[in-house]
Amino acid sequence: MLNILSLISFSNAVFFVFFAVYSIALNRKSLVNLASFVECSLLAVWSFSYTFFYVSETKEQAWMWLQIGSIGWIGFMGTLVWFFMALSRYHYKEHRMFRTIYCGIAPMILLILNFIFPDNSAAIDLIKSKSGLGWTYVNNISNPLYWIYIGYLLVGLVASVIILSRWLKKSNSPYFKRIATAFLIVDGVLIIIGFVSDLVLPLITDYFPPMTNVFLMIFSFSYWIIINKLDLFKVTSIEASEHILDTISDALMVTDEKGMIVHCNKSTCEMLQYPMKDIVGKELAVFIQGEAYSQEHIEQLFTKKSIKGMENDLIAKDKSIIRTSYSASIAEDDIHGFMGIIISFHDITKQKNLERELFELAHYDILTNLPNRRYFVDMIKVLEELYREQKRDFAIHFIDLDGFKEINDTMGHDTGDVVLTEIGNKLQACILDSDFVARIGGDEFVIVQADIVSEEQAMEQKEKVLALFEEPVYLNEVPARLGASVGYAFYSRANSITDLLRMADRNMYEDKINRKKKREKQNLDL
């Protein structure tokens, strides 16, 4: 007997068998694929049984195929909720009890009740429909299994809407939003049609046979579009990739186009010392020192699509500064459009600390912590370039201590080190912020005066230095007198750095000779 509903049901069964095999063949370990396999298998059983339900020759045969079909339409809703939970990762572990009861225990109990009781959730009797399209249901509101099934459906419907709505609200990815919206529309329409066709109409008329199974053809085509066009099972790949991201030692973040963090890996939480819930949903700028990741930088990133090897400082929960090297890129494709900004941060704090220590060892005097000769030479080369470009003159003062050798020889090198440290601190205190002091030899110091414009400035600085030595240095409460010879030179009066150093050194020795003669004359006068 040819029956259009029977043919449509058989076609649906073939489609859903294909979807079931296709789902599990793509990835057997994915919960999404597994749930899709079970869901499609149940729909295939439902469709296949109704192929013979409509055209059964006797009521007994129709009841048999209806009972077999109930495996599909009872298990459908529980498996659908399981599928949505796996798809959206909606607190999958936290709601294990609900999942176990609703998706496993409840449909199993309802199925057993439908098999052992003479009546069925969908029907208390079967008759030929007046439309001539095969058997149809007869039901009554006094049927307890009817209300149990309706309650079961309503719980599943509410749970599905909550899961998909929260996924839709939580996700900033257009890709996830399209999938959530598609399922809300497709499954919502199917459930409404099924509720009216198979549960309401049998209460008031026997003209139409159950039609939900027929409308599954629309669902099958819609499901294929979701799988094929929206890359449904790519969600599984993304879920797997997130597990992979959690094994990466570098901190990884995904932000939206405004710099709002939508995802991060475990290394990010460990680096910043925050739980993931305190990171996701915040602006990236909250965790960055300064304005190195402003909206302007985000706009530049959209132009370049990626940046690499940039450095930035992150702020941890304990307010410590984490030096990082970061790279960022735009994640997008032709199908899904913009999907996020992916940023990886590599902690270079130890590297930077080591670099600073090595720099200090190479450029600073270990005893006085002042810049050493190497730093001094490097800096006057920089000042030389500024002079050539902007005519900003500078001067250097060579300072040699008088009387230090006697202290070092009579009181020991440790005492001499104390003297050098104290002299270095005093010299550091008598200069401007734009200038600097360096120790370039045993008892030799140098002051670099930047942006100098007159002889008076140099003379004033020299007098400040000489004034430091008018008071004695106390060593173990014993006064010890030190003197200093100072000679300065201007770069604008020299031909080169070498000439500058020679001029300052010569002037310092002239000052030393003059001071020696002055002391000798004073002694003779006495």
C-alpha positions in Angstrom: 0.0 0.0 0.0 1.5 3.3 -1.1 1.4 6.0 1.6 3.1 9.4 1.3 3.7 9.6 5.0 5.3 6.2 5.0 7.7 7.2 2.2 8.7 10.4 3.9 9.3 8.5 7.2 11.5 6.0 5.4 13.5 8.8 3.7 13.9 10.4 7.1 15.2 7.2 8.6 17.8 6.9 5.8 18.9 10.5 6.4 19.3 10.1 10.2 21.2 6.8 9.8 23.6 8.8 7.6 23.9 11.6 10.1 24.5 9.1 12.9 27.3 7.4 11.1 28.7 10.7 9.9 28.8 12.1 13.4 30.6 9.3 15.1 33.0 8.8 12.1 34.3 12.3 12.5 35.3 12.0 16.1 34.5 9.1 18.3 35.9 10.7 21.5 33.9 13.9 21.3 30.8 14.2 23.5 29.2 16.4 20.9 29.7 13.8 18.2 28.6 11.0 20.5 25.4 12.9 21.5 24.7 13.6 17.9 25.1 9.9 17.0 22.6 8.8 19.7 20.2 11.6 18.8 20.2 10.7 15.1 20.0 7.0 15.9 16.8 7.6 18.0 15.3 9.8 15.2 16.1 7.0 12.7 14.3 4.4 14.9 11.3 6.8 15.2 11.2 7.4 11.5 11.7 3.8 10.5 9.0 2.4 12.8 6.5 5.0 11.5 7.2 3.8 8.0 5.3 0.7 8.9 3.0 2.3 11.5 1.0 4.3 8.9 0.4 1.2 6.6 0.0 -1.5 9.2 -2.8 -4.0 8.2 -4.0 -4.5 11.8 -4.3 -2.5 15.0 -2.0 -5.0 16.7 0.8 -4.3 14.1 0.2 -0.6 14.4 0.6 -0.8 18.3 3.8 -2.8 17.9 5.4 -0.2 15.6 4.1 2.6 17.8 5.8 1.0 20.8 9.1 0.6 18.8 8.8 4.3 17.7 8.3 5.4 21.3 12.0 4.5 21.8 12.8 7.4 19.5 10.2 10.0 20.6 10.7 9.4 24.3 14.5 9.3 24.2 14.7 12.3 21.8 14.3 15.1 24.4 16.6 13.7 27.0 19.3 13.2 24.4 18.7 16.6 22.9 19.4 18.2 26.3 22.5 16.1 26.7 23.6 17.3 23.2 23.1 21.0 24.0 25.0 20.6 27.3 27.9 19.0 25.5 27.8 21.5 22.6 27.7 24.6 24.8 29.9 23.0 27.6 27.2 24.5 30.0 28.6 23.5 33.4 28.8 19.9 32.1 30.5 18.5 35.2 28.5 20.7 37.7 25.1 19.5 36.4 26.0 15.8 36.3 23.1 14.9 38.6 20.6 16.6 36.4 22.1 15.1 33.3 22.0 11.6 34.8 18.4 11.8 35.9 16.9 13.7 33.0 18.9 12.3 30.1 19.2 8.8 31.4 17.0 7.6 34.2 13.8 9.6 33.3 13.5 8.5 29.7 14.3 4.9 30.7 11.5 4.8 33.3 9.0 6.5 30.9 9.9 4.0 28.2 9.4 1.0 30.6 6.0 2.5 31.6 5.0 2.8 28.0 5.8 -0.9 27.4 4.2 -2.4 30.4 1.0 -0.4 30.5 -1.8 -1.1 28.0 -2.0 2.6 27.2 0.7 4.8 25.8 1.8 8.3 26.5 0.7 9.3 22.9 -2.5 7.2 22.7 -5.0 5.1 24.5 -6.3 3.7 21.3 -5.5 3.6 17.5 -7.9 4.1 14.7 -7.7 4.7 10.9 -7.5 8.5 10.3 -10.4 10.0 8.3 -7.9 11.6 5.9 -7.0 8.1 4.6 -3.3 8.5 5.4 -3.1 5.6 7.9 -3.4 5.0 11.6 -3.7 7.8 14.1 -3.9 8.3 17.8 -6.8 8.6 20.2 -5.9 10.1 23.6 -7.6 11.4 26.7 -6.6 13.9 29.4 -7.3 11.2 32.0 -4.3 9.2 30.7 -1.6 9.6 33.4 1.2 8.6 31.0 0.2 11.5 28.8 0.8 14.1 31.6 4.0 12.4 32.6 5.3 12.7 29.1 4.2 16.3 28.8 5.9 17.2 32.0 9.1 15.4 30.8 8.9 17.4 27.5 8.4 20.8 29.2 11.3 20.2 31.5 13.5 19.4 28.5 12.2 22.4 26.6 12.9 24.8 29.4 16.4 23.3 30.0 17.2 23.5 26.3 16.1 27.2 26.1 18.1 28.1 29.2 21.2 26.3 27.9 21.1 27.8 24.5 20.2 31.2 25.7 23.0 31.4 28.2 25.4 30.1 25.6 24.1 32.8 23.2 24.5 35.5 25.8 27.9 34.3 27.1 29.6 33.8 23.8 31.1 36.7 22.0 31.9 34.6 18.9 29.5 35.1 15.9 30.2 31.5 15.1 28.8 30.1 18.3 25.9 32.6 18.2 24.9 31.4 14.8 24.8 27.8 15.9 22.9 28.6 19.1 20.4 30.7 17.2 19.9 28.0 14.6 19.2 25.3 17.2 16.8 27.6 19.1 14.8 28.2 15.9 14.9 24.7 14.4 14.3 22.7 17.6 11.8 25.2 18.9 9.7 25.0 15.8 9.9 21.2 15.7 8.9 20.8 19.3 5.9 23.1 18.9 4.7 21.3 15.8 5.2 17.9 17.6 3.3 19.1 20.6 0.3 20.2 18.6 0.3 17.3 16.1 1.0 14.4 18.3 -0.3 15.5 21.7 -3.1 18.1 21.3 -4.9 17.1 18.1 -5.4 13.4 19.2 -7.5 14.9 22.1 -9.9 16.6 19.8 -9.9 15.0 16.3 -9.1 11.7 14.5 -8.8 13.3 11.1 -5.0 13.7 11.0 -2.4 11.0 11.7 0.6 12.0 13.8 2.7 14.4 11.7 5.8 15.1 13.8 7.7 12.3 12.1 6.9 13.9 8.8 8.2 17.3 9.8 11.5 15.6 10.8 12.3 16.0 7.1 12.6 19.7 7.6 14.7 19.1 10.7 17.0 16.7 8.8 17.6 19.3 6.1 18.2 22.0 8.7 20.5 19.8 10.6 22.5 19.2 7.5 22.8 22.9 6.9 24.0 23.4 10.5 26.6 20.6 10.1 27.8 21.6 6.6 27.4 25.4 6.5 28.0 26.3 10.1 30.7 23.6 10.7 28.8 22.2 13.7 31.5 19.7 14.6 34.1 22.4 14.6 32.9 23.1 18.1 34.4 19.8 19.0 37.7 20.9 17.5 37.6 24.2 19.4 36.8 22.3 22.6 39.8 20.0 21.9 42.0 23.0 21.1 41.1 24.6 24.4 42.4 21.5 26.2 45.5 21.8 24.2 45.9 25.4 25.1 45.8 24.5 28.7 48.9 22.4 28.3 50.9 25.3 26.8 53.2 27.0 29.3 52.7 30.5 27.8 49.7 32.6 28.8 47.1 32.8 26.1 44.1 35.1 25.9 41.3 35.6 23.4 39.6 39.0 23.4 36.8 40.6 21.4 37.2 43.6 19.1 37.1 46.0 22.2 39.8 44.2 24.2 37.4 42.3 26.5 38.8 38.9 27.5 36.5 36.1 26.4 38.8 33.1 27.1 42.2 32.4 28.6 44.2 29.2 29.4 45.4 27.9 32.8 48.8 29.4 32.3 47.2 32.9 32.3 45.5 32.2 35.6 48.8 30.9 37.1 50.8 33.9 35.8 48.2 36.6 37.0 47.3 34.6 40.2 43.6 35.0 39.4 40.9 32.3 38.9 39.6 32.2 35.4 36.2 33.7 36.4 38.0 36.8 37.6 39.8 37.2 34.2 37.2 36.4 31.6 34.8 39.3 31.1 37.4 41.9 32.2 39.2 44.3 29.8 42.7 43.3 29.0 43.8 46.9 30.0 43.0 46.0 33.6 46.0 43.6 33.7 48.4 45.7 31.7 50.7 48.4 33.2 50.3 51.7 31.3 48.5 52.1 28.1 50.4 49.7 25.9 47.1 48.0 24.8 44.7 50.8 24.2 41.9 51.0 21.6 44.3 52.7 19.3 46.6 49.7 19.4 43.7 47.4 18.8 42.7 49.4 15.7 46.3 49.2 14.5 46.2 45.4 15.0 43.1 45.2 12.8 45.1 47.0 10.1 48.2 44.8 10.3 46.3 41.6 11.3 49.2 40.5 13.5 52.0 41.8 15.6 55.0 39.9 17.0 57.8 40.4 19.5 56.3 43.3 21.5 57.1 43.8 25.1 54.7 44.7 27.9 54.3 44.5 31.6 51.4 42.6 33.2 50.2 43.3 36.8 49.5 40.2 38.9 47.0 40.0 41.8 49.7 40.6 44.4 50.7 43.8 42.4 53.9 42.3 41.2 55.1 43.3 37.7 55.5 40.5 35.1 57.7 41.4 32.2 56.4 39.7 29.0 57.0 39.4 25.3 53.7 39.2 23.5 52.3 38.5 20.0 48.8 39.1 18.8 46.8 38.1 15.7 43.2 38.5 14.4 41.3 35.2 14.1 38.8 35.4 11.2 37.7 33.5 8.1 35.4 34.0 5.2 32.6 31.9 6.8 32.5 33.1 10.4 34.1 36.5 10.0 35.9 38.0 13.0 36.2 35.4 15.8 38.6 37.1 18.2 42.0 38.5 18.9 44.5 35.8 20.1 47.3 37.1 22.3 50.2 35.0 23.7 52.3 36.3 26.6 55.7 34.8 27.3 57.1 35.6 30.7 60.6 37.2 30.3 60.8 38.5 33.9 63.9 36.4 34.7 65.4 37.2 31.4 65.0 40.9 32.0 66.3 40.7 35.5 69.3 38.8 34.3 69.8 41.4 31.5 69.6 44.2 34.1 72.1 42.4 36.4 74.5 41.9 33.5 74.1 45.5 32.4 74.8 46.7 35.9 77.8 44.4 36.2 79.1 45.8 32.9 78.2 49.4 33.4 78.3 50.1 37.2 81.0 50.1 39.8 80.5 47.3 42.2 81.8 49.3 45.2 80.1 52.7 44.8 77.2 51.6 42.6 78.0 54.5 40.3 78.4 54.3 36.5 81.8 52.9 35.5 84.2 54.0 32.8 82.3 51.9 30.1 79.0 53.6 30.9 80.7 57.0 31.0 82.2 56.5 27.5 78.9 55.2 26.1 77.0 58.2 27.5 79.3 60.9 26.2 79.1 59.2 22.7 75.3 59.7 23.0 75.8 63.3 24.1 78.2 63.8 21.2 75.4 62.7 18.8 73.0 65.2 20.4 75.5 68.0 20.0 75.9 67.2 16.3 72.2 67.1 15.8 70.9 69.8 18.2 74.1 71.7 19.2 73.4 70.8 22.9 76.8 71.3 24.6 78.0 69.3 27.5 81.1 69.4 29.9 83.0 66.8 31.8 84.8 67.3 35.2 87.7 65.0 36.0 88.1 64.7 39.8 91.1 63.2 41.4 91.3 62.7 45.2 94.3 64.2 47.1 95.5 62.4 50.2 93.5 59.2 49.5 96.7 57.0 49.0 97.9 57.8 52.6 94.5 56.7 54.0 94.5 53.6 51.9 98.1 52.7 52.9 97.8 53.5 56.6 94.2 52.4 57.4 93.7 49.6 55.0 91.8 48.9 51.8 88.5 48.3 53.6 88.7 51.8 55.1 89.6 53.1 51.7 86.5 51.5 50.2 84.4 53.2 52.8 85.9 56.5 51.9 85.3 56.0 48.2 81.7 55.0 48.8 81.1 58.1 50.9 82.7 60.4 48.4 80.6 58.9 45.6 77.4 59.5 47.6 78.4 63.1 48.2 79.2 63.7 44.5 75.9 62.2 43.5 74.1 64.5 45.9 75.7 67.7 44.4 74.6 67.3 40.8 71.4 68.0 38.8 69.0 65.2 37.7 70.2 65.7 34.1 73.8 65.1 35.1 75.6 62.0 36.3 78.7 60.9 38.3 80.9 58.0 37.3 83.9 56.3 39.0 86.5 55.7 36.2 89.5 54.5 38.3 90.8 53.8 41.8 90.3 57.3 43.3 89.2 59.0 40.0 85.7 60.3 39.5 84.0 62.2 36.7 80.9 64.4 36.5 79.1 64.9 33.2 77.2 68.1 32.9 74.5 67.9 30.2 72.9 70.9 28.4 75.5 73.4 29.6 75.4 76.9 28.2 78.0 78.9 30.1 81.3 78.9 31.8 79.6 80.0 35.0 77.7 76.7 35.2 80.9 74.7 35.0 82.6 76.9 37.6 79.6 76.6 39.9 79.7 72.8 39.6 83.5 72.8 40.3 83.0 74.9 43.4 80.3 72.5 44.7 82.7 69.6 44.4 85.6 71.5 46.1 83.2 72.5 48.9 82.6 68.8 49.7 86.2 68.5 50.8 86.4 71.4 53.1 85.0 69.2 55.9 87.1 66.2 57.1 86.0 62.6 56.6 85.5 60.8 59.9 87.0 57.3 60.1 86.2 55.5 63.3 85.5 59.0 64.8 89.0 60.1 63.7 89.0 63.1 61.3 90.9 62.6 58.0 91.3 65.3 55.5 91.0 64.8 51.8 91.4 67.2 49.0 90.4 67.1 45.3 91.7 68.4 42.1 89.1 69.2 39.4 89.5 69.9 35.8 86.7 70.5 33.3 86.4 70.8 29.5 83.6 71.7 27.1 82.8 69.4 24.1 82.2 72.5 21.9 85.9 73.5 22.5 87.3 70.1 21.6 87.7 68.3 18.2 86.6 64.9 19.4 85.8 62.8 22.5 89.5 61.9 22.8 90.4 65.6 22.6 87.7 66.3 25.2 89.1 63.8 27.6 92.7 65.0 27.1 91.7 68.6 27.8 89.8 67.7 31.0 92.6 65.5 32.2 95.2 68.3 31.5 93.1 70.9 33.3 92.7 68.5 36.3 96.5 68.1 36.6 97.0 71.8 36.2 94.6 72.3 39.1 96.5 69.6 41.1 99.8 71.4 40.5 98.3 74.8 41.4 96.9 73.4 44.6 100.2 71.8 45.5 102.0 75.0 45.0 99.4 76.8 47.0 99.8 74.4 49.9 103.7 74.6 49.7 103.5 78.4 49.8 101.2 78.2 52.8 103.6 75.9 54.6 106.5 78.3 53.8 104.5 81.2 55.1 104.0 79.3 58.3 
